[in-house]
Amino acid sequence: MTFVTEVSIMGRPENYLSSNVRGLADGAELVLTNGRIYTVDESNPWAEAVAIRQGRFIAVGSADEVAAHIKDHTRVLDLGGRFVMPGLYDMHTHPDLALAPGYAGYLDVGIEDPTPEQVKQAMLDYAEAHPDDNWIYGTYFVRYTFKQAGIVPDRAWLDSFFPDRPVAILDRSWGCMLVNSKALELAGIGVDTLDPRHGYIERDGISGEPTGILVDGAYALIHAAMPPTPAHALQRAYREGVHFQSGRGVVGTKYVHVCEHRLDALRAIDQEGQLTVRVEAAISWQDDIFPVKRRWELLAGERHFYRSARLNANAVKFHFDGTHESRSSYLSSPWPGESDWRGHLNLTPEHITDMVSDMDRRGIRVIAHCTGDGASDLFLDAVAEARRRNGGPGVRHQCAHSTTLLDANLPRFAELDVTAEFSPVGWYPSSFAYARAVFGEDRMQRAYNFKGVIDAGGVAVMGTDWPVSSLDPWIGFEAMITRENPWEEEDGSFYGDPISLEQAIRVMTINGAWSMGIEDKAGSIEVGKSADLIVLDRNLFEQAPKGNVHNTRVELTMIEGDFVWDAKGELEGSAREAIWQYELPAF
């Protein structure tokens, strides 16, 4: 028997209608008319009006065509000629990592590129304000600002002002952590500690003692020695992250890297009715950032306990390689200035091949962090082997970040049904001179190659990767169209070729739905699909993209026929509950 689930904005089931039970009255519950509606439906790209019933579009067309669905009970909203498009999809973000530390009372240096002295002072101030706390833990230091100051970020530097209290601070890229001797002691990390496969401990070249820098998955050893992030902090982080996303027009998202505590927090706000986006949560395959104590139970089936119309934990995430800041991205040839160092693989090729094949057979999506062109090459090889072993198209796996790709691999995304995910929000502001220096000119020319994947017939999507960059997807929206700095008139050009506005809209809408496996149900404004849309303060087709897309304001956000964001209060007086309707924070 087929069931159609109706969920109100507060998440409480209002109607569970089987195919054998008559639905609600004929006609539309809601009609939006007199708009400029870009549908992302190639057979009907533009419309004036839509009619909605039971959370689905029942008509999309001219105002006259849709008027036939207006009955006595129908609510009609005149759009006044405003621009409407499908809701956005952010396919890689971490609101828990961005917000929960603050809500848990952890250290926040609070400066974009802090100097070593600013980091030190922030830690001293925190220690004075929290004398009874044990750990001093938080964000961020920036490794290259230490290099500019001629200071080595190591445990000796931290020990000089915190010899007895454990200290751990993350790099802004989340690629490494700086800790002092006390933290190493509590975590049991010493000269004889083996490097984890998915990261490494930087060591003194003579003694082999840890220097205090732990790269990639190695710093999970520190997190394992600390108390877990409090549940209240995780719940508040996800609640406010969802709020921000709804206010920016996001209707679908992927929260990559979750554990049982994070899934519990997501389930709690889902049951409260405050999960106003569809969330695909990816369970950490290994302890890349924090411990996952119930990993195997979750993957064996416990993940289904969290399933709802808005929440799905049917994915895994892992770091296949590192970051370019720490020169641990795995490249297809040696790093510039190196004879043989190509970066670091956090899993063996054999491990990833067997894992992808197994997850694919179980119907679980694999999201693989691949910043180097060598890592993405091996990931695509693993997916190809999974297709061979399991037969059929299989699950649509995701290559996360795809910072640099080999030209020969561009057609493979389409051939293997793999999503190419890019992070254009992080292009600005950024240190391009530093990126060019570490990656090399040739690779930077191939950075974030949206156009190459799309021209080869593949599916490209965008992920903000907050908190590494802003949670605002509109910055990345403009960047992929212009490849220029939205805030600078002079030469702020980024490498690579831009894509068209129409292509960018597909990246942000239907492509995201495709990567979540729901493109037949959402992602475009078509009859029978979920009534998801956003009303903007401008028509994206009537102005030059440069400087005019990144600051777009979303006036209304709708998901499944319910308004979940109302910036101007124009729906005041409606019976709908808990519509977000106040100023967004500047995340």
N, C-alpha and C positions, 0 to 999 in steps of 0.2 A: 504494500500500500504506500502511495506517495503522500508525503506530508509537506505542506507549505507553512512555514513558521512566521508569524507576525510578531515583532518585538517593538514595543513603544520606545520612546527616547529614554525612558528610565530603565529599560532593559527588562521590564516585566512582561511576560507573554500575555498578549491580549486575545489572540485567536490562534488556535492550532487547528487549521482547516484541512481535513483529508480530502482526497479527490471525490469522495462520496458524500460530502457535506456541502450544501449550497453556501456560497459566499455572501458577501454583503450586497447591498442594494445596487442596482444598475447605475451607470453614470460614474462620473469622477468624484472622488472626495476632494480633490484639489486640482485647480487649473492655473498654470502660470502662462500669461499671455502678453502680447505686445513686447516681445524681446528679440534680441539678435542672438539666436541660439546656435552655437557651433557644436554639432552632434558627434563628430568623429565617426560618423557612419558614412562610408564612401558612397553608398547608394542614395543618401539623403543628407548631404553635409550641413545644410542650413535649415532652420525652422523658425517660426514665430511664436509657437505655443506648444505646451505639453499638457497632457492630462494624466493624472496619477490616481490609482486605486490599489489598496492593499500593498502599498510600498513598491508598486511597479508602474512603469510607463504603459498606459493603455492607448495613447495616441501621441504622435509627434508630427507636426505639420504646420499648416497655415492657421491663422487665428480662426478663420471661418470653419476649417475642417475640425479643429479641436472644440469649437463652440458646441458642436452636436453632443458633446459629452457632459455639458453643464446641466445639472438638474437642480431641484430646489435645495438639496442638501449640500451642493458643491460650493466650496470656498474658492473664490477667484482672486488671484493676486496679479495686479497690473504691474509689469516690469518697467514700464516707462521707457522702453527702448534700450534697456541695459543689456550688456553682453553676458551671455551664459555659456558655460562649457561643462564637460564632465568633471567630477572631482579628481583631485591629484593623488598620486601614489608615491610615497617615499619608501624605497625598497631597502633601506639600510640605516638604522638609527639606534641610539642607546640612551633614552631619556633617564634610565636608572643611573647610568654612569655619570651623566651630566648633573642631575639634581639631587639624587639620594645622598651623596657625601655632604652637601650643605645642610640638608634636613636632618642628617644624623649628627651634625655638629662638628664635622671634620674641618681641617684646615683648607682655606681657599686663599691663595696668594692674591688673586683678584686683579692681576695685571697681564696683558696680552703676551708681552715678551719681557718677563722680569729679569733684571740683572741679578747676579749672585747676591749682592748686598740686599736687594729687595726681598729675595727669597729668604735669606737669613733673618732679616728683621721681621718678616711675616711669621716665621716659625717662633721666634722669641716672643712676639706679642701673643701668639696663640698659647704658648706654654704658660705665660703669665696669667692669661685669662682662664686657663683650664688646668689649674695646679693639681687637681685630684685625678685627672685622666691619666691613663698609663701611656698609650700610644699617641704619638703625634703623627697623624696620617692625613694626606690630602693631595691637593693639586695647586699649581703646576710649577715645575722648573722647566727651562728650555735649554737643552744641552749646548746649542751653538752660541747662546749668550755667555756661557761660561768660557767657551773657547775664545770669544771676542775679548773677554776680560783677562785672559791668560790664567784662568783658574781651572784646575782639574776637579770635576765633580766626582768625589769619591767619599768613602766612609771617613777618611782622615779629616776631610773638610767638615763633615757633620760632627764628628767626634770632638772637634775643637771647641764647639759650644754646646753639644749635647752628648756628654760621655756616658751617662747612666740611664737615659730615658730613650726607649725605642722610637726611631724616626723613620718614616717611609714617605716619599713624595714622588708622584708620577710625573713623567715628562709629558708635555702638552700633546705630543703625538700618540700617547699611550703605548709607545714602542718599548719603553724601558722605565725602570724605577730606580731611584737613588735611596739607599738605606745606610744607616750607621751600624757600628759594631754591635750595639745592644740588640738591634733588630735581627741581625744575622744570628746572634747567639740564641735568641728566643725561637727562631725558625729552624735552628739546628743546621745552619749552612756554614760549612767550613772548607778547609783545603781538600778533604776527602769526599765532599759532596759531589756526586755525579751531575753533570748537566742534564736537565730534562730534554727529551728529544725535541720538544716544541719550543725551545728557547735555550739560552745559555747564560752562565755566570761569568762576567768579566773577571779576569784574574791577573794578579801580578806576574809578570813574565818570568821572574826568577823563583819566587817562593810558591807560586800557585795559589796564594791566599786570595779570597774574593776581594775585589776592590770596593764593592758597595754598589755597583751597577748590575742590575739584573735585567736581561733583555727578553722581551716577548713572554712566552709562557713561564720563564723562570721566576718571574715575580709572583706567580700564583703560590709559590712556596711561602712567601711572606703573608699573603692573604690567608693562607691556611692556618697561620699562627695567630691571626687576629680574630676577634669576635666578628660574626657575620653582620652585615648591614641590617639595622633594625627594620622590622616589618613596617612600622609606621612611616619610616623614611622612604621605603620602596613604594608603598601605596601612594603616598603624596607625590612622589616623583612621577609615577606613571599617570596619576590623575591629572597633574598639571601639564605633563608632556602631551597627553591626549587633548587637553584643552587648547594648548598652543597649536597643535596640528589642525584641529577643527577650525580654529581661527584663521589658519593659512590655507584652508580649502582642501586639506588632506582627508581622504575617505578610506584609504587602504595603506597599510604600513607593515614593515618587518622589523621586529625588535630582535636583533641578532645577539646571541649570547644570553641565555637565561638558564637559571637553575630552579630547583624546586621552590626556593623562597620567592623568587621573582614570579614564577607561575602562580603561586599562592596569592601574591599581591595583585596580579592582573585579574585573577578569578574574582577576587574580592570586589574590585571596582566594576568588573563586568556584572556581578550580581547586584551591585548598587545601581546599575543602569547608567554608569558614567563612562562606559567604554564607547565613545562616539566615533570611533574608527574601527575598521576591520584590522585585526592584528594577527599576523603570522609570527609566532615566537619560535626562534631557533635555539634548541638546546645545545649547550657547549659540548662538543665531542670530546674535548679534553680540558684540563684546567688551564685555559689560556689566560684568564683574568682572575677568576675566583673559583673556589672548589664547587663541584657538583657531586654531592654525595649520593644522590639517587639516580644518577645518569642511566644506569642499565635498566632499572625498574621503569623509568620514563620511556626509554626506547622500546622496552618489551611490551608496552601497552598502557602504562599508567598515564601517559600524556593525554589519552582520550578522556580522562576524568575532567580535564579543563575545557573540553570542546564545547563551543556554543556557536550561535550565528555570527558572533563577532570575534571569537578567539579560537585559534588553531595552533597547536604546538607540534605540527607534523613536519618538523624540519630540524636539521642539525647545522651547527656553524663551527668552523675551526680556522685557525691561522695556518695556512700552508707555508707561507714564508713570513718575513718581517716587514720592515719599513725602510724607505730610502734614507730617512734621517740617521738611522743607526747602521746604514749600509748592509742591512740583513735581507733586503729584498733579493729573491733568487733570480738571477739573470741568466740568459742563454749563453752569455760570454762573460769574461772577467770584468769586474768593475773598472772604471777608468783609473789608471795609475797602479793597477794590480796585475800580477802575472797569472794568478790562478784563482783568486778569491771571487766567487760568483754569488756569494750570499749564503743564506742558511735555509734549508728545508726542515720544517718542523715535523714532518712525517716522511718515512721512506716512500719511494714510488710504489713499492709493493703494498705497503700499508694502505695508501690512499686508493689504490686500485681495488683491493679486496673490500675496503670499507664502502666505496661508492657503489660497487656492484651489490653489496649486501643491502645497503640503504635503498638503492633503486628497486631491488626485488621486494622490499617491504613497503614500498610506496612512500618513503621518507625523502624529502628534498635535502640535498646537500648544498650548503652555501660555503664556498671556499674563498678565504681571504688570499688573493693573489695580486701582489703589487709588482712583481717582477715578471718579465716576459718568459723566463724559464719556468716559473711556477705555473702560470696559466697554460703553458704548453703541456706540462705534465698532467695538469688537471683535465684538460681536454682529452689527453690520451686515456686517462682513467675512465672518463665517461664513455669514450668509444669502446673500451673493453667491456664496460657494463652493458652497453647496447648489444655487443656481440654475445655475451654470456646469457643475458636475460631475454633477448629478443624484443621486438616491438619498439615503440618510441620511448617508453619508460617515463620516469619523472623528469620534469624540467628543472634541472639543477642550475645553480647560479654561480658565476665567477665574480666574486666581490672585488670592487675597486677597479680591476682591469687597468691599472695605471699605465703600463706599457704592454702592448701586444705585438707579437710577430706578425708581419704582413701575411705570411702563409697561413696563419691561424684564423684570419678574419672570416673566411667562408665556413669554417668548422662550427661556428656558433649556430648557423642555420642548419647545417647538416646534422648536428647532434641535438638540436632543440635545447641549447644551453643559453641562459640569459646572460648578457654582458652588462654588468652593473658598473656605473661610473659615479664619481663623486665631484661634480663640478662646483658645488657650493664651496669646497675647500680651495678652489683656485685663487680666490680673492678674499681677504688680503693674504698674500703668501710671499715667501722669499724665493722668487724665481731664479735669482742668481745662485742661491744655495742649491736649489734643485738641479739646475743646469750643471753646477760644479760636481755634484755627486753622481748624477745619472749619466751625464755626457750629452753633448749636443744632439747626436743622432737619435738617442732614445727619447729625448724631450720632444723631438719633432713628431714622434709617434704617440705622445702622451694623450690619454683619454680620447681614444679614436672612435667617437660616436659615429662619425660619417663613414669610416671604413667598415664598421660592423653593419650599419644600416644599408649601405650600398651593396654589400655582399648578401643581403637578404636576411640578416639576423635581427634579433630583438634586443634593443638596448633600453635600459632603464636607468633611473637616477636614484641615488641614495645620499642623504645629507651627511651621514656619518657623524652626527652630533654625538658627543661634544668635541670631536676633533675639529669640526667646523660648525657653522651656524645651523640651527634647526629650520631656518626659513628657506623653503624650497625655491622661492621666486628668485633668489640670487643665482642659483644654479640654472634656473630656467633661462635667464638672460644670458648667462655666461656661455651656455652651449650654442646659443644663436649667434652671438657676437664674437666669442673668444677674446673679449676685451674686459678691462676692469670697469665695472659699472659706476665707480665713484671718481674716476679720473678721466679728464678730457684728453690729456696728452698720452704718449705712448705707453699703454698698459696692456698691449696685446699679449695673448697667450699663444702657445704653440698649437699647431694643428688647424684643421678646416672646420668652419662653422656648419651647422645644419639649418634648415629652413624653419620658420615658425610652425608650419604644419607638422613637420617631422618632430619638432620639440614637443608639441602638444601631444602627439601620439606617445612619445617617450614618457611623458608625465601622466598619461591616462590609460589608454587601452593596453599599452605594453606592460604597464605595471599589473593590470588585471591578468594579463596573459602569464606573467611570471608567478602569480599567485594561483594560477589554474582556474580563474573564474571569468575569463573573457567572454564566455557565453552568457554570463549572468550580470556583468557589470563592466565598467570601463568606457562605455559610450552611451549616448542618449538614443535608445532604440526601443520600440515597442516590445514588451515582455521582459526587459531588463530592469534591474533594481533602479529605483528612482533616486539616483545620486547626481547632484549637480552643484555648481557654485555660481554665484552672481558676483561680478566684479565691478570695480569702480571705473573701468575703462575697457574699451574694445581693443584687444591686442592686435587686431588687423588694421587699425586706423592710425597707427603711429610707428615711428622708427623704433626698433627694439632697444638701441643703445640708450641707456639711462632711463628707460621708461617701462621696463618689465620688473626689475628687481624690487621696486617699491610699490608694486601692485597691492591693492587692498581688497580683501574678500569681504563682501557685504553680507552675503548669506551662504551658508553651507547646508546642504541637505544630504542625508543618507537614508535609504530605504523609505523615502517619502516623509521623513521627519526632519524639520529644521533643527540643527544642532549648533548653529552659530548665527547670530543676528547682531551685526556690528552697530546698526543705526537704531535699533529698537523699533523697527517698522512693523514687527509682528505683535506688538504690545496689545494685550487684550485677548490673545488667542488662548485656548485651553491647554496648549502644549506646556510641558513642564521642563524646567531646568535648561532652557536655551542659554548658551553662553552669550553674554551680552555686556562685556566690559573690556577695557583697554588691555591689550596683550603686553606681557613683559617683553623686553628686548633680549631674547635669548640669542 
